[in-house]
Each structure stands twice: as structure tokens, then as C-alpha cells.
Amino acid sequence: MADVWDPITPLIERRAPVEEALREHVERASVSGLPLYRMMQYQLGWVDRDGLDVPHEPPQRTLGSLCVEAASLSASAPSDAAYAGAAIELFSESVEVHEQMQTGEAGSDELPAVWWVWGPAQAINVGDGLHALARLALLQLQEKGQSPESTLATMSVLDDLALKYYEGQYIELTYQERVDITTAQYSTMVRSKRGALLGGTLALGARVAGIDDSTVKSLWDLGASVGEAAQVRADVATLWDRSAKPEGRVLNKSKLHPVVQVLESGTLAQKREIGGIYFKRVMEAADVEHLADVLANAGARERSEERITELMAEVEGKIELISASPEARDRWTEVVEGLINSQR
């Protein structure tokens, strides 16, 4: 709920205008006073379940800030790029509402998931409503002076991102009961999902700023590589960070990178042991510990770290395509390293 990426220093300065645009847009939409909008505001981190203001710092709005950062690659970046940032934040929150239901994650004691508080049926309404608001936020760009053609081109990026993301989500769900997934298939899945979220965010910012098509594509490709690296890093943490309870993603048998590696190239005994865990009707926390031990003994953690190193080299090459300035490249390197090393 609201993003849980750690603060990424270069993006902090982008947060305030995104938050302002987000509040302006949601408040405009919620004039009917329906409790549906209170549920959306809860998801966005503004109110508690009773509708009372939450007295703390606003969320980092990492994706929205990243969108504005991409727009700033243009010397004449529009001041209303924050509305595109608000749109991607709304889409991301829509995704989280739905995925928490799909994975059965109840949220935390301090911040229960929307479906846990109000039930799955209303959570579907909240998620779908947030997606609709994301598209409406982009239509506001025309009111701010963007041409109809530019507004539609920007909206097409969000729609492409959404479709690609849901393709990745579909693929991930179909993989849950399978043990024949390859690392190449894993890469395709992750780049369709988390890679599309980050790549589409960057492309959205570039498009709203009128940046050329070649750079828009380079930014999408950059986000795809960053997304894969970030997911591999998160998969490693899910298996070996014993300070946290197992996430719904692993308990629902999603294929994490270390698991896929061993299923693809491990010994027959290792594959059988993993298969025995995954073919259980329900996985429990003890199964995750057993799985982590099997994978560690197979060297999967080290190979996942090697894959992250490979992807970082790929990312560095793509950063050079979007900026000729050494200072700008350093800034982008700090941003992408933050995205990769923060847990979501």
C-alpha cells in the first residue's frame, strides 16, 4: 500500500509535485462522497480504515517520481509531468489491491490489505476504480495544455504498460503448478511484469515530455532490465531473509529465480526434492525454509547474485544511451541501483 521502496535520494525532490497532483485528482473524482473513494484513499496511505487522516509523512511515490525524472531528460520538460506521475501511482496501487487478493496477502497488522478489511468484492471495485482514475489523470494533461494527439500518445503508453503487466501476471499464475520452467521463461515473465512497470513508467515520463521515440524505447528497455534485476534481488530476499515471514508469492508457488535455476540445471535428486515441496497442496513457512536450504546447497543463491551482476552491466550500457552527461549518468546509476536494491 503505497510504495514500500526505500527512499532513493535523487527522486525525493520529485515527490511533492506528484503527491500534489495525486491528491488534486483523487479529490476531484471523489465529490460523490461514496465510501469507495475512502477505500482508495486508504490504499494511497492518506486515511485509516475509519477515514481519519493518517498523521505521517506521505509515501515515497517512487514510480511517480521516477516518471517525472524521465521527463526531466527533456530540457523543456512540462510542469504537468506530475500528472503522468500521479497516473502511474494510481495504476500501481490498482495492481497491488488485486495482487494482494490473488496471493492471499492480508497486509500487516498496522495496515491490513483492502480485501482483508472490506472483502474481495469491494477490493475488486477499488482496484478497478484506481485503474480508471489513472487513465483520467492522463486525460487531464489536455486541460493543462497538451495537444489531443500528445495526450492520446501518452495514454497509449499506460495502456501498453497495463496490458504487458497483466500478460506477465497471467504467465506467472500459469507457472505456479509447473516445475519445467526455464531461466529464459523466467526472464520473459519478469520483464513482462515488473520490467513493464518500470519500463513503462520511464517511457510514460519521456512521452509526456515529447522526447523522441528512440529515447522512449531506450528508457523502456532500461526499465525492463532494471525490473528483472530488482525481481531477482527480491526473490533472493524472499528465500533467505529469515527476519521476515514468507511472502504470499512464494507460498503460492510462484517460481522464484533460484528455484527456476535448480529446476533447469540441478541434479535429479535436487529437482525431486523441490518437486516434492511444490506438489504439496498447500505450502507452509516450514516448506519455505526447507526449500531455501535445498537451493542454498545447490549454489542457487550465488548464481542469482551472478545474474544480478550481469544485469547491472546491461543496465550501465543502457544508461549511456539515454544521457551523454557524466553527471546525469551518475544520477541515473544511483536511481537504478536504488530500484534494484530496495525491496518491494
For each residue, the residues with C-beta under 8 A, 3 or more apart:
1: 42 43 44 45 93 96 107 111 113 114
2: 43 44 45 58 59 60 61 93
3: 59 60 61 62 63 89 92 344
4: 343 344
5: 8 60 62 338 339 342 343 344
6: 60 338 341 342 343
7: 11 12 60
8: 5 11 12 60 62 65 334 335 338 339 342
9: 12 334 338
10: 13 69 331 334 335 338
11: 7 8 14 15 60 62 65 66 69 335 338
12: 7 8 9 15 60 65
13: 10 16
14: 11 17 18 61 64 65 66 68 69 85
15: 11 12 18 19 58 60 61 64 65
16: 13 19 20
17: 14 20 21 68 79 82 85
18: 14 15 21 22 61 64 65 67 68 82 85 86 89
19: 15 16 22 23 58 61 64
20: 16 17 23 24 82
21: 17 18 24 25 80 82 83 85 86 137
22: 18 19 25 26 44 61 64 85 86 89 90
23: 19 20 26 27 46
24: 20 21 27 28
25: 21 22 28 29 83 86 90 133 136 137 140
26: 22 23 29 30 37 40 41 44 133
27: 23 24 30 31
28: 24 25 31
29: 25 26 37 133 136
30: 26 27 33 34 37 40 41
31: 27 28
32: 37
33: 30 37
34: 30 37
35: 38 39
36: 39 40 122 125 126 129
37: 26 29 30 32 33 34 40 41
38: 35 41 42 47 51
39: 35 36 42 43 114 118 122 125 126
40: 26 30 36 37 43 44 93 126 129 130 133
41: 26 30 37 38 44 46 47 51
42: 1 38 39 45 46 47 48 49 51 114 117
43: 1 2 39 40 93 96 97 114 126 130
44: 1 2 22 26 40 41 59 89 93
45: 1 2 42 54 58 59
46: 23 41 42 53 54 58
47: 38 41 42 50 51 52 53 54
48: 42 51 52 54
49: 42 112 117
50: 47
51: 38 41 42 47 48
52: 47 48
53: 46 47
54: 45 46 47 48
55:
56:
57:
58: 2 15 19 45 46 61
59: 2 3 44 45
60: 2 3 5 6 7 8 11 12 15 65
61: 2 3 14 15 18 19 22 58 64 65 85 89
62: 3 5 8 11 65 66 339 342
63: 3 66 67 85 88 89 92 197 198 201
64: 14 15 18 19 22 61 67 68 82 85 86 88 89
65: 8 11 12 14 15 18 60 61 62 68 69 85
66: 11 14 62 63 69 70 85 198 201 202 205 335 339
67: 18 63 64 70 71 81 84 85 88 201 202 204 205 208
68: 14 17 18 64 65 71 72 77 81 82 84 85 205
69: 10 11 14 65 66 72 205 335
70: 66 67 73 201 202 203 204 205 206 209 219
71: 67 68 74 77 78 81 84 205 206 208 209 211
72: 68 69 77 81 205 209
73: 70 77 206 209 211 215 322 323
74: 71 77 206 209 210 211
75:
76: 209 210
77: 68 71 72 73 74 81 209
78: 71 81 144 145 146 208 209 210
79: 17 82
80: 21 83 84 140 141 144 145 146 208
81: 67 68 71 72 77 78 84 85 205 208 209
82: 17 18 20 21 64 68 79 85 86
83: 21 25 80 86 87 137 138 140 141 144 208
84: 67 68 71 80 81 87 88 137 138 141 154 204 205 207 208
85: 14 17 18 21 22 61 63 64 65 66 67 68 81 82 88 89 205
86: 18 21 22 25 64 82 83 89 90 137
87: 83 84 90 91 134 135 137 138 158 204
88: 63 64 67 84 85 91 92 134 158 200 201 204
89: 3 18 22 44 61 63 64 85 86 92 93
90: 22 25 86 87 93 94 130 131 133 134 137
91: 87 88 94 95 130 131 134 158 161 162
92: 3 63 88 89 95 96 197
93: 1 2 40 43 44 89 90 96 97 130
94: 90 91 97 98 127 128 129 130 131 134
95: 91 92 98 99 127 165 197
96: 1 43 92 93 99 100
97: 43 93 94 100 101 113 114 115 123 126 127 130
98: 94 95 101 102 123 124 127
99: 95 96 102 103 105 169
100: 96 97 103 104 105 106 107 113 114 115 116 123 248
101: 97 98 104 113 115 120 123 124
102: 98 99 169 173 252
103: 99 100 247 248 249 251 252
104: 100 101 248 251 252
105: 99 100 113 247 248
106: 100 112 113 116
107: 1 100 111 112 113 116
108: 111 112
109: 112
110:
111: 1 107 108
112: 49 106 107 108 109 116 117
113: 1 97 100 101 105 106 107 116 117 123
114: 1 39 42 43 97 100 117 118 122 123 126 127
115: 97 100 101 118 119 120 122 123
116: 100 106 107 112 113
117: 42 49 112 113 114
118: 39 114 115 122 123 126
119: 115 122 123
120: 101 115 123 124
121: 124 125
122: 36 39 114 115 118 119 125 126
123: 97 98 100 101 113 114 115 118 119 120 126 127
124: 98 101 120 121 127 128
125: 36 39 121 122 128 129
126: 36 39 40 43 97 114 118 122 123 129 130
127: 94 95 97 98 114 123 124 130 131
128: 94 124 125 131 132
129: 36 40 94 125 126 132 133
130: 40 43 90 91 93 94 97 126 127 133 134
131: 90 91 94 127 128 134 135 162
132: 128 129 135 136
133: 25 26 29 40 90 129 130 136 137
134: 87 88 90 91 94 130 131 137 138 158
135: 87 131 132 138 139 155 158 159
136: 25 29 132 133 139 140
137: 21 25 83 84 86 87 90 133 134 140
138: 83 84 87 134 135 141 151 154 155 158
139: 135 136 142 143 151 155
140: 25 80 83 136 137 143 144
141: 80 83 84 138 144 145 146 150 151 154 208
142: 139 145 146 147 148 151
143: 139 140
144: 78 80 83 140 141
145: 78 80 141 142
146: 78 80 141 142 150 151 154 208
147: 142 150 151
148: 142 151 152
149: 152 153
150: 141 146 147 153 154 208 210
151: 138 139 141 142 146 147 148 154 155
152: 148 149 155 156
153: 149 150 156 157 207
154: 84 138 141 146 150 151 157 158 204 207 208
155: 135 138 139 151 152 158 159
156: 152 153 159 160
157: 153 154 160 161 200 203 204 207 216
158: 87 88 91 134 135 138 154 155 161 162 200 204
159: 135 155 156 162 163
160: 156 157 163 164 200
161: 91 157 158 164 165 196 197 199 200 201 203 204
162: 91 131 158 159 165 166
163: 159 160 166 167
164: 160 161 167 168 192 196 200
165: 95 161 162 168 169 192 193 196 197 200
166: 162 163 169 170
167: 163 164 170 171 192
168: 164 165 171 172 189 190 191 192 193 194 195 196
169: 99 102 165 166 172 173 193
170: 166 167 173 174
171: 167 168 174 175 185 188 189 192 193
172: 168 169 175 176 189 193 254 255
173: 102 169 170 176
174: 170 171 178
175: 171 172 178 181 185 189 254 255
176: 172 173 252 253 254 255
177: 253 278
178: 174 175 181 255
179: 263 271 274 275 278 279
180: 263
181: 175 178 185 186 255 260 263 264
182: 185 186 260 264
183: 186 187 257 260 261 264
184: 187 188
185: 171 175 181 182 188 189 260
186: 181 182 183 189 190 255 257 260
187: 183 184 190 191 228
188: 171 184 185 191 192
189: 168 171 172 175 185 186 192 193 255
190: 168 186 187 193 194 195 227 228 231 232
191: 168 187 188 194 195 196 224 225 227 228
192: 164 165 167 168 171 188 189 195 196
193: 165 168 169 171 172 189 190 196 197 227 231
194: 168 190 191 197 198 227 228 230 231
195: 168 190 191 192 198 199 223 224 225 226 227 228 231
196: 161 164 165 168 191 192 193 199 200 223 224 227
197: 63 92 95 161 165 193 194 200 201 223 227
198: 63 66 194 195 201 202 223 224 226 227 230 339
199: 161 195 196 202 203 219 220 221 222 223 224 226 227
200: 88 157 158 160 161 164 165 196 197 203 204 220 223
201: 63 66 67 70 88 161 197 198 204 205 223
202: 66 67 70 198 199 205 206 219 220 222 223
203: 70 157 161 199 200 206 207 216 217 219 220 223
204: 67 70 84 87 88 154 157 158 161 200 201 207 208
205: 66 67 68 69 70 71 72 81 84 85 201 202 208 209 219
206: 70 71 73 74 202 203 209 211 215 216 219
207: 84 153 154 157 203 204 210 211 216
208: 67 71 78 80 81 83 84 141 146 150 154 204 205
209: 70 71 72 73 74 76 77 78 81 205 206
210: 74 76 78 150 207
211: 71 73 74 206 207 215 216
212: 215 216
213: 216 217
214: 217 218
215: 73 206 211 212 218 219 321 322
216: 157 203 206 207 211 212 213 219 220
217: 203 213 214 220 221
218: 214 215 221 222 318 321 322
219: 70 199 202 203 205 206 215 216 222 223 322
220: 199 200 202 203 216 217 223 224
221: 199 217 218 224 225 318
222: 199 202 218 219 225 226 315 318 319 321 322 336
223: 195 196 197 198 199 200 201 202 203 219 220 226 227
224: 191 195 196 198 199 220 221 227 228
225: 191 195 221 222 228 229 311 314 315 318
226: 195 198 199 222 223 229 230 311 315 336 339 340
227: 190 191 193 194 195 196 197 198 199 223 224 230 231
228: 187 190 191 194 195 224 225 231 232 311
229: 225 226 232 233 307 308 311 312 315 340
230: 194 198 226 227 233 234 339 340 342 344
231: 190 193 194 195 227 228 234 235 257
232: 190 228 229 235 236 257 304 307 308 311
233: 229 230 236 237 308 340 341 343
234: 230 231 237 238 343 344
235: 231 232 238 239 256 257 258 304
236: 232 233 239 240 257 258 301 304 305
237: 233 234 240 241 244 343
238: 234 235 241 246 247 249 250 256
239: 235 236 250 256 258 288 291 292 295 301
240: 236 237 292 296 301
241: 237 238 244
242: 289
243:
244: 237 241 247
245: 285
246: 238 250 251 285 288
247: 103 105 238 244 250 251
248: 100 103 104 105 251 252
249: 103 238 252 254 256
250: 238 239 246 247 253 254 256 283 288 291
251: 103 104 246 247 248 283 284 285 288
252: 102 103 104 176 248 249 283
253: 176 177 250 278 283
254: 172 175 176 249 250
255: 172 175 176 178 181 186 189 259 260 263
256: 235 238 239 249 250 259 260
257: 183 186 231 232 235 236 260 261 304 307
258: 235 236 239 261 262 295 300 301 303 304
259: 255 256 262 263 274 291 295 300
260: 181 182 183 185 186 255 256 257 263 264
261: 183 257 258 264 265 266 298 300 303 304
262: 258 259 265 266 270 271 274 294 295 298 300
263: 179 180 181 255 259 260 266 271 274
264: 181 182 183 260 261
265: 261 262
266: 261 262 263 270 271 274 298 300
267: 270 271 298
268: 271 272
269: 272 273
270: 262 266 267 273 274 294 297 298
271: 179 262 263 266 267 268 274 275
272: 268 269 275 276
273: 269 270 276 277 294
274: 179 259 262 263 266 270 271 277 278 291 294 295
275: 179 271 272 278 279
276: 272 273 279 280
277: 273 274 280 283 287 290 291 294
278: 177 179 253 274 275 283
279: 179 275 276
280: 276 277 283 287
281:
282:
283: 250 251 252 253 277 278 280 287 288
284: 251 287 288
285: 245 246 251 288 289
286: 289 290
287: 277 280 283 284 290 291
288: 239 246 250 251 283 284 285 291 292
289: 242 285 286 292 293
290: 277 286 287 293 294
291: 239 250 259 274 277 287 288 294 295
292: 239 240 288 289 295 296
293: 289 290 296 297
294: 262 270 273 274 277 290 291 297 298
295: 239 258 259 262 274 291 292 298 300 301
296: 240 292 293 299 300 301
297: 270 293 294
298: 261 262 266 267 270 294 295
299: 296 302 303
300: 258 259 261 262 266 295 296 303 304
301: 236 239 240 258 295 296 304 305
302: 299 305 306
303: 258 261 299 300 306 307
304: 232 235 236 257 258 261 300 301 307 308
305: 236 301 302 308 309
306: 302 303 309 310
307: 229 232 257 303 304 310 311
308: 229 232 233 304 305 311 312 340
309: 305 306 312 313
310: 306 307 313 314
311: 225 226 228 229 232 307 308 314 315
312: 229 308 309 315 316 337 340
313: 309 310 316 317
314: 225 310 311 317 318
315: 222 225 226 229 311 312 318 319 336 340
316: 312 313 319 320 333
317: 313 314 320 321
318: 218 221 222 225 314 315 321 322
319: 222 315 316 322 323 329 332 333 336
320: 316 317 323 329
321: 215 218 222 317 318
322: 73 215 218 219 222 318 319 332
323: 73 319 320 328 329 332
324: 328
325: 328 329
326: 329 330
327: 330 331
328: 323 324 325 331 332
329: 319 320 323 325 326 332 333
330: 326 327 333 334
331: 10 327 328 334 335
332: 319 322 323 328 329 335 336
333: 316 319 329 330 336 337
334: 8 9 10 330 331 337 338
335: 8 10 11 66 69 331 332 338 339
336: 222 226 315 319 332 333 339 340
337: 312 333 334 340 341
338: 5 6 8 9 10 11 334 335 341 342
339: 5 8 62 66 198 226 230 335 336 342
340: 226 229 230 233 308 312 315 336 337
341: 6 233 337 338
342: 5 6 8 62 230 338 339
343: 4 5 6 233 234 237
344: 3 4 5 230 234
